[in-house]
Amino acid sequence: MNINADTLLPFFESRGIKIWGTCDIEKIRTHIIPLNRKIDFLKNARSVISFAFPYKIQVKKRNISYYAIGPDYHKIIMLILSEICDDLASEYKNFYFLPFCDNTVIPEVRAAIHSGLGVLGKNGLLINEIYGSWVFLAEIVTNLQIKHRDNVIKFCLNCGICEKLCPGNALCGGKLNKERCLSHISQKKGKLTVREEILLKKGNLIWGCDVCQEVCPANSKATVDPFFALKKPKLEWLSEENYHLYKDRAFFWRPKQVIERNLKLFN
């Protein structure tokens, strides 16, 4: 079976999803991330449906990255996509539809760009025309053949501002040195080195880092209108006292000691 992508619109529109596109899996097959698990289902996969969910929320002050202000996107998005997959499987019998969000072998940014959702930033993030890089990515992989537009990889303005102003100098030539990335350092378990402590304090956040996105010219006029399911409840200022109240946040997968360690650096 070969269908037009437009026929899928009702499945997504009814759930408030505005940004999506499709690409042939052959566009990204050589970039599929190898993991220590079977990925046999990809052998006969034909299409990838990519989604972008805007998440930036207006706040007065914060000490955590924007992506962690709202509830954990992994659970919310996976629930929505799982429901969509069930509906698609009922409509297109004998075909499978598998949802993924972040924890996936699919190269998400590359798939999203080939699906026409945006361009590639020098910080490795997708930059959407409307919402900038403030989007979560997710996919549905299927063995259903979907007619696709031929979207090639396009790049950002190449101004280099994100590289110049990265607090840890983690960006160079479009590549990320995660050992110097403040977001990575803020999530590490155990004791930080003196260098890592200094770098973390540069970003003024106890969890994550948004500098490369905040200085990006393409984000200067990005629309702030988060996907409805990611709006509330929101957290702006994390402390030892209120940490236990936010089990539904993206940072809660790390031991509390990580947050406590980071908080002490700013006391």
KAUR-V736682 format. One record per residue. N is the residue number from 1. RES is the residue in one small letter. D_FIRST is the distance of its C-alpha to the first C-alpha in Angstrom with 2 decimals. Layout:
<<N	RES	D_FIRST> <N	RES	D_FIRST>>
This chain:
<<1	m	0.00> <2	n	3.80> <3	i	6.57> <4	n	10.30> <5	a	12.52> <6	d	14.90> <7	t	13.01> <8	l	13.96> <9	l	17.58> <10	p	18.89> <11	f	18.13> <12	f	20.33> <13	e	22.80> <14	s	23.97> <15	r	25.16> <16	g	26.98> <17	i	24.76> <18	k	25.36> <19	i	24.48> <20	w	20.97> <21	g	18.57> <22	t	15.72> <23	c	15.85> <24	d	14.25> <25	i	15.83> <26	e	17.33> <27	k	19.62> <28	i	21.32> <29	r	20.84> <30	t	24.41> <31	h	25.78> <32	i	24.44> <33	i	27.60> <34	p	28.82> <35	l	30.12> <36	n	31.93> <37	r	29.10> <38	k	26.05> <39	i	22.89> <40	d	20.92> <41	f	17.84> <42	l	17.57> <43	k	17.22> <44	n	13.50> <45	a	12.94> <46	r	10.86> <47	s	12.03> <48	v	15.28> <49	i	16.15> <50	s	19.89> <51	f	22.52> <52	a	26.21> <53	f	28.68> <54	p	32.11> <55	y	34.98> <56	k	38.31> <57	i	40.95> <58	q	44.32> <59	v	47.17> <60	k	50.89> <61	k	51.40> <62	r	49.51> <63	n	50.01> <64	i	46.40> <65	s	43.34> <66	y	41.37> <67	y	38.31> <68	a	40.49> <69	i	42.13> <70	g	39.48> <71	p	38.03> <72	d	35.99> <73	y	32.67> <74	h	30.94> <75	k	31.32> <76	i	30.61> <77	i	27.43> <78	m	26.07> <79	l	26.81> <80	i	24.98> <81	l	21.85> <82	s	21.95> <83	e	22.02> <84	i	19.07> <85	c	17.08> <86	d	18.20> <87	d	17.10> <88	l	13.58> <89	a	13.39> <90	s	14.76> <91	e	12.32> <92	y	9.08> <93	k	10.57> <94	n	10.32> <95	f	9.43> <96	y	12.61> <97	f	14.21> <98	l	17.63> <99	p	20.29> <100	f	22.96> <101	c	26.09> <102	d	28.74> <103	n	28.87> <104	t	25.90> <105	v	25.24> <106	i	23.18> <107	p	25.46> <108	e	25.22> <109	v	27.13> <110	r	25.38> <111	a	21.89> <112	a	23.24> <113	i	24.73> <114	h	21.66> <115	s	19.94> <116	g	22.79> <117	l	24.86> <118	g	28.12> <119	v	30.30> <120	l	31.87> <121	g	35.44> <122	k	38.16> <123	n	38.32> <124	g	34.77> <125	l	33.42> <126	l	30.75> <127	i	32.53> <128	n	30.74> <129	e	32.12> <130	i	33.10> <131	y	33.84> <132	g	34.90> <133	s	34.50> <134	w	35.22> <135	v	31.68> <136	f	30.09> <137	l	26.75> <138	a	23.95> <139	e	20.32> <140	i	17.23> <141	v	15.41> <142	t	11.90> <143	n	9.57> <144	l	6.64> <145	q	6.31> <146	i	8.44> <147	k	10.39> <148	h	13.88> <149	r	17.42> <150	d	19.51> <151	n	22.05> <152	v	24.75> <153	i	27.26> <154	k	30.11> <155	f	33.41> <156	c	36.03> <157	l	39.38> <158	n	40.81> <159	c	44.03> <160	g	44.67> <161	i	46.18> <162	c	44.16> <163	e	45.50> <164	k	49.05> <165	l	49.27> <166	c	47.50> <167	p	50.32> <168	g	49.69> <169	n	48.92> <170	a	45.67> <171	l	43.68> <172	c	44.24> <173	g	42.18> <174	g	38.99> <175	k	39.48> <176	l	40.56> <177	n	43.44> <178	k	42.70> <179	e	46.21> <180	r	47.59> <181	c	45.01> <182	l	46.70> <183	s	43.60> <184	h	43.38> <185	i	47.15> <186	s	47.24> <187	q	44.90> <188	k	46.68> <189	k	48.55> <190	g	52.20> <191	k	54.96> <192	l	54.18> <193	t	56.19> <194	v	58.61> <195	r	56.37> <196	e	53.36> <197	e	55.53> <198	i	56.68> <199	l	53.16> <200	l	51.92> <201	k	54.83> <202	k	53.95> <203	g	50.81> <204	n	52.60> <205	l	49.75> <206	i	50.00> <207	w	46.24> <208	g	43.84> <209	c	44.46> <210	d	43.20> <211	v	45.47> <212	c	42.96> <213	q	40.93> <214	e	44.02> <215	v	45.46> <216	c	42.27> <217	p	42.80> <218	a	39.14> <219	n	39.75> <220	s	42.93> <221	k	41.28> <222	a	38.28> <223	t	37.57> <224	v	38.73> <225	d	36.52> <226	p	35.09> <227	f	32.03> <228	f	33.57> <229	a	33.11> <230	l	34.96> <231	k	37.98> <232	k	40.28> <233	p	42.32> <234	k	43.36> <235	l	45.85> <236	e	47.91> <237	w	50.72> <238	l	50.39> <239	s	53.56> <240	e	54.76> <241	e	55.73> <242	n	52.39> <243	y	50.07> <244	h	49.73> <245	l	48.43> <246	y	45.21> <247	k	43.36> <248	d	40.12> <249	r	40.45> <250	a	38.77> <251	f	42.16> <252	f	42.98> <253	w	41.24> <254	r	44.21> <255	p	47.64> <256	k	50.04> <257	q	52.36> <258	v	50.11> <259	i	50.46> <260	e	54.18> <261	r	54.73> <262	n	53.14> <263	l	55.04> <264	k	58.33> <265	l	57.81> <266	f	58.06> <267	n	60.98>>
